[in-house]
Amino acid sequence: QASAFLAPPSLACACACRACGEQLMATLRVPGLEDAKEIASVYLAAWQEHGEELLRGSSTPSRTGARDSSATPHLGPEALATQARRFTNFLRGGERLFIVAEAPEGHVCGFISYGPSYTRENFGEVM
């Protein structure tokens, strides 16, 4: 069965490197199963950076103005392996649709995913 989502092989977008702020052109493309670990890494980096804000639904820093890293669960190698399996299953299943941003060096530097919610029936979600 053909997917209702038909994307060109690649598109480009301008973005800034999270580490150094350098402007770069990323290529947007449909990922393969081999991208699951890098998608998981980007996902966990977002949780590491903004987990407290995401969990409480706010974009404001803590009362002291600093990020409280103790509020974010440890996101080490075990979490990466777990999330890599999760994203492999998402990519293999085909119910969620993904687009990745690939940096000029060839690594995945961002992604977007949308599809049915896995926590609420008859709802969708964007990740």
N, C-alpha and C positions, 0 to 999 in steps of 0.2 A: 504494500500500500504506500503510495507516495505521500510525503509529508505536505501539509498545507503551508508550511513555512519554506519558502524558496529564497535563499540568500545568494547573492553573487559570491564568487570564490573568496574575494577579500575587498575590504574598503579601508580607507585610512582615516585616522582621527588625530588631532593634536592633543597632547596631554603633558602633564608635568610629572617628572620622576618623583616619587614619594620620598626617596632617600636624599636626593641632592637638589631637587627643584628644577633641574634642567628640563627645558622644553624638548619634546621629542615627538616624532610621528609614529604612532602605533598602527599596526594593521589589525583590522577587525575581521574575524573569520569564524567559521563554525569549527568547534573543537572536535578532536578525535579522542578515543579512549586513552591514548598516551598522554593527554593533557590533564587527566584527572588529578594527579598529584600536585601539579602547579596550580590548578584551580583551588584545590584544598589549601594550599599554602597562602594564596591571596585571601581566601575566606578567613583563615585563622589569623592572618595579619590584621585584617579589619577588626576582628574580635579583640585581638591583643591591644590594638590602638584605641578602639572605641567601645569596648565591651560594656563598661559601666554605663555609658550614655545609652547604648542600645538596650540594655536591660531595664533601665528606668525610663526610657522613652523621652530623653531630654538631650539637648545639644549643649547644655551648660556644664562647665567643669564643676568639680566638687567645691564645697564651701571654702576650702583653702586656695582654690584656683589651680591646684595641681591634680594630676590624674592619680587616682588611688589604684595602684596595680594589684593590691590585695583583693579588690572586688572582682577582678577578672580571673577566671580559673586558669590553672597552668595549661599552656597550649604547646606542649613539647612534642617529641617524636611519636608518642603513643596517640596523641590527638591527631597528628598529621596522618598517621596510618589509618586511623578510624575514618577521618573525613575523606581521605583518598578513596577508600572502599565505597563510601557513601556516594561520592561524585562519580565514580566508575559505574555504580548501579544506576544513577540518574542518567548518565550518558548512554549506557547500554539500553535502558528501558525506553528511551525516546519520548516519554510523556512530557518531560520538561524540555524546553528549548533553550539552548545556550549560544551565546556569542562571546568569544574571548578577544581581548586586546593583547596583541603580541608586540613586544618592544623590538626595536631594530636588531638587538643582539639575539633575538629568537626566543626569549622566555615570555611566559604569560604574565602580564602586569595588571590585568583586570578582567572582569567578566560580568555578564548579566545573565540571569536565568529567569524564565517565567513559565508558568504552567499551573496545573492543579495544585491546590494546597495539600500538603500531606498531613495537616493537623485538623482541617475542617472540611467536611464533605460539602460539595457544591460551591466551593470557593476557589479562587485562584490566588497566586502570590507571585511577587517579583523578588528575586534575591540578588 
